[in-house]
Structures are given as C-alpha cells and as structure tokens.
C-alpha cells in the first residue's frame, strides 16, 4: 500500500483493486517466503497493508492465526474472498494505520511487504509495528529503495516514501534486534502492477526481550 494521495489511501486503493483480477497476484512476498523456516504453525501473525490478502492467506495456509489490515474496503473484501476460496480462516479488517488501535505484545510475527506510507506517518507506524510484537517476536519487512526510481516498475513516485537502511535502523533500532538489513537488486515476479528488476530493502528483526 502506498499513500497516493497520502490523506485518502483507502479511496486510492479502492480504485486500484476494483478489477476482478488480483493486482499483485496471489503468490506470497518473496522475502517472507525466503524466511519460511522461521515461520511456525502455532504463531499469531499480523499483516498490515495486505491489500487483497495474498500474504495473509499464504500464512494462514501454513497453519498460523492471521489478522490482516488494509485501508481499502475493496481490498479487504477480495482478501476474504481469496481466503474463502482456499477454505482457510483469515481475520481481514478495514483499518487506516494512522488510526490503528494496536494490540500491544499481541503477535509472534509481523510481515510488512511493500507498505509505503507518507513519510510524516512512517516512524509512528513503525513504532506501532514493534509494539504490537511480543518480546522475541519476528518482523519481516521489504520495500522499495530510492534507487528503484528509474530502474524498475511500481512503487512510490517520490524517494521520500521509500526505505533506506539508515531510516529503518532509526525507526526500529531502539525496540528491535536487527538480524538482517540490506539493500538488494532482485527480480520481482510478474504481476499487473510490478514485476521485473527492482531495488529493495529487506529487514529481519526481533522485538527485544525485557
């Protein structure tokens, strides 16, 4: 989810998701799937900005108890439809993350995949992400880096909404132990909105123990 325009992300994404097709496909985020060995069936997982539900549904298929959040009512409806088609349970909620009333220490896993928000909101939302994890809880985050502009398809049109290793260290370093943080050039799987070469930031971190 990118906030374009920043003040009405739900309306923006309602328009993007209006087609019957799944805009970003139904395959799971590559960074999340690459860390599948760390994902256990007894985990309680949160997927903010999950759009049409591809990542939440994949996690539920692995046996996790999954809650997904998105500002788009259309996207949430499609996430519920996708879950029903797979005969799995998914708690998909319509939520603007700026107004999100988080459940502190509530989740074992949080996945943030290409969730780009207004730069003025990002640090606060990332703080909420960290607070929502249980001590020792796992965060997997992937998003576009500024060098993606002019290199690959998709993503925000302004570099300020993209991630850098420094900005993520600043946002998460106090509450999280960072296990992996890198900028990488990768190949995204083909989809309607993005696919092909991309420059991304990948983060794996755990909530610090008391």
C-alpha positions as CSV (number, residue, x, y, z in Angstrom):
1,X,0.0,0.0,0.0
2,X,1.4,3.4,-0.9
3,X,-0.3,6.5,0.3
4,X,-1.0,8.3,-3.0
5,X,-2.7,10.6,-2.2
6,X,-1.5,10.4,1.4
7,X,-4.7,11.6,3.0
8,X,-7.0,9.1,1.3
9,X,-5.2,5.8,0.9
10,X,-8.4,3.8,1.2
11,X,-10.1,5.6,-1.7
12,X,-6.9,5.4,-3.8
13,X,-6.6,1.6,-3.3
14,X,-10.3,1.0,-3.7
15,X,-9.9,2.2,-7.3
16,X,-6.8,0.1,-7.9
17,X,-8.4,-3.0,-6.6
18,X,-11.8,-2.5,-8.4
19,X,-10.8,-5.0,-11.1
20,X,-11.8,-8.7,-10.6
21,X,-8.1,-9.7,-11.1
22,X,-5.7,-9.7,-8.2
23,X,-3.5,-6.6,-8.8
24,X,-0.3,-8.0,-7.3
25,X,-1.1,-11.6,-7.9
26,X,-1.8,-14.4,-5.3
27,X,1.8,-15.6,-4.7
28,X,3.4,-14.7,-1.3
29,X,6.0,-12.0,-0.9
30,X,9.4,-13.4,-1.8
31,X,11.2,-12.2,1.3
32,X,8.6,-13.7,3.6
33,X,8.7,-17.0,1.7
34,X,12.5,-16.9,1.9
35,X,12.2,-16.9,5.7
36,X,9.7,-19.7,5.8
37,X,11.9,-21.8,8.1
38,X,11.3,-19.2,10.9
39,X,7.5,-19.3,10.5
40,X,5.8,-21.9,12.7
41,X,2.1,-23.1,12.6
42,X,1.4,-22.0,16.2
43,X,2.3,-18.4,15.5
44,X,-0.1,-15.5,15.7
45,X,0.6,-13.2,12.7
46,X,-0.3,-9.6,11.7
47,X,0.0,-8.4,8.1
48,X,-0.6,-4.6,7.8
49,X,-1.3,-3.2,4.4
50,X,-2.0,-6.7,2.9
51,X,-4.3,-5.3,0.2
52,X,-6.1,-8.2,-1.5
53,X,-4.7,-10.7,1.0
54,X,-2.0,-12.7,-0.8
55,X,0.4,-12.8,2.2
56,X,-2.2,-13.3,4.9
57,X,-3.7,-16.2,3.0
58,X,-0.3,-17.8,2.5
59,X,0.4,-17.6,6.2
60,X,-3.0,-19.0,7.1
61,X,-2.3,-21.9,4.7
62,X,0.9,-22.6,6.8
63,X,-1.4,-23.0,9.9
64,X,-0.9,-19.6,11.5
65,X,-3.7,-17.5,13.1
66,X,-3.6,-14.4,10.9
67,X,-5.0,-10.9,11.1
68,X,-4.6,-8.6,8.0
69,X,-5.2,-4.9,7.9
70,X,-5.8,-2.6,5.0
71,X,-7.4,0.8,4.4
72,X,-9.2,-0.4,1.2
73,X,-12.6,-1.9,1.8
74,X,-12.4,-3.4,-1.7
75,X,-9.0,-5.0,-1.0
76,X,-10.3,-6.5,2.3
77,X,-13.3,-7.9,0.5
78,X,-11.1,-9.6,-2.0
79,X,-8.8,-10.9,0.7
80,X,-11.8,-12.5,2.4
81,X,-12.9,-14.0,-1.0
82,X,-9.4,-15.4,-1.6
83,X,-9.4,-17.0,1.9
84,X,-12.8,-18.5,1.4
85,X,-11.7,-19.9,-2.0
86,X,-8.8,-21.6,-0.2
87,X,-11.1,-22.8,2.7
88,X,-9.0,-21.1,5.3
89,X,-9.7,-18.7,8.1
90,X,-8.5,-15.1,7.8
91,X,-9.3,-12.1,10.1
92,X,-9.3,-9.3,7.5
93,X,-10.0,-5.8,8.8
94,X,-10.5,-2.4,7.3
95,X,-8.0,-0.2,9.1
96,X,-6.2,3.1,8.3
97,X,-2.9,2.5,10.0
98,X,-2.7,6.2,11.1
99,X,-5.8,5.5,13.3
100,X,-4.9,1.9,14.2
101,X,-5.6,0.9,17.8
102,X,-2.9,-1.7,18.2
103,X,-2.8,-4.7,20.5
104,X,0.5,-4.4,22.4
105,X,2.6,-7.5,22.7
106,X,0.0,-9.4,20.7
107,X,1.8,-11.1,17.8
108,X,4.6,-13.6,17.2
109,X,5.1,-12.4,13.6
110,X,4.5,-9.2,11.6
111,X,5.0,-9.0,7.8
112,X,5.2,-5.6,6.1
113,X,5.5,-6.1,2.3
114,X,5.9,-3.0,0.1
115,X,3.9,-0.9,2.6
116,X,4.9,2.7,1.8
117,X,3.2,5.4,3.7
118,X,3.5,9.2,4.0
119,X,7.0,10.0,5.4
120,X,5.4,12.0,8.2
121,X,3.5,8.9,9.4
122,X,6.1,6.2,8.9
123,X,8.1,6.4,12.1
124,X,4.9,6.3,14.2
125,X,3.5,3.4,12.2
126,X,6.8,1.5,12.5
127,X,6.8,2.1,16.3
128,X,3.3,0.6,16.4
129,X,4.6,-2.4,14.5
130,X,7.3,-3.0,17.1
131,X,5.0,-2.5,20.0
132,X,2.5,-5.0,18.5
133,X,5.0,-7.8,18.6
134,X,5.6,-10.0,21.6
135,X,9.1,-9.9,23.1
136,X,11.1,-12.1,20.8
137,X,8.5,-11.6,18.0
138,X,9.7,-11.6,14.4
139,X,9.4,-8.7,11.9
140,X,9.9,-9.3,8.2
141,X,9.8,-6.1,6.1
142,X,10.5,-5.5,2.4
143,X,10.0,-2.3,0.4
144,X,11.5,-0.3,-2.4
145,X,14.7,1.7,-2.0
146,X,15.3,5.1,-3.6
147,X,17.5,3.6,-6.3
148,X,14.4,1.8,-7.6
149,X,13.2,5.0,-9.2
150,X,14.1,4.9,-12.9
151,X,15.2,1.3,-12.6
152,X,12.1,-0.9,-12.1
153,X,8.3,-0.8,-12.2
154,X,5.9,0.2,-9.4
155,X,6.4,1.7,-6.1
156,X,6.0,5.3,-4.9
157,X,6.9,8.1,-7.3
158,X,8.9,10.0,-4.7
159,X,12.0,8.7,-3.0
160,X,11.0,10.1,0.4
161,X,8.3,7.4,0.7
162,X,10.9,4.6,0.1
163,X,13.1,2.9,2.6
164,X,16.8,3.2,3.4
165,X,18.9,1.1,5.7
166,X,19.5,4.2,7.8
167,X,15.8,5.1,8.1
168,X,14.9,1.6,9.2
169,X,17.7,1.4,11.8
170,X,16.4,4.7,13.1
171,X,12.8,3.5,13.2
172,X,13.4,0.0,14.7
173,X,16.8,0.0,16.3
174,X,15.6,1.0,19.8
175,X,12.9,-1.7,20.2
176,X,14.2,-4.4,17.8
177,X,17.3,-6.5,17.5
178,X,18.2,-6.3,13.8
179,X,19.3,-9.7,12.4
180,X,19.4,-8.8,8.7
181,X,19.2,-5.5,6.9
182,X,20.4,-4.9,3.3
183,X,19.7,-3.2,0.0
184,X,19.4,-5.7,-2.8
185,X,18.7,-5.8,-6.5
186,X,16.2,-8.5,-7.2
187,X,13.8,-9.8,-9.8
188,X,10.1,-9.5,-8.7
189,X,7.7,-12.0,-10.1
190,X,5.5,-10.7,-12.9
191,X,2.2,-9.1,-12.0
192,X,-0.1,-6.4,-13.3
193,X,1.4,-3.5,-11.2
194,X,5.0,-4.5,-10.8
195,X,7.4,-7.2,-11.8
196,X,10.9,-7.5,-13.2
197,X,14.1,-5.8,-11.8
198,X,13.8,-3.9,-8.5
199,X,15.9,-2.3,-5.8
200,X,14.6,-3.2,-2.4
201,X,15.4,-3.0,1.3
202,X,15.0,-6.2,3.3
203,X,14.8,-6.3,7.1
204,X,14.5,-9.2,9.5
205,X,14.4,-8.2,13.2
206,X,13.1,-9.4,16.6
207,X,11.5,-7.5,19.4
208,X,13.9,-7.0,22.2
209,X,13.4,-9.0,25.4
210,X,12.6,-7.1,28.6
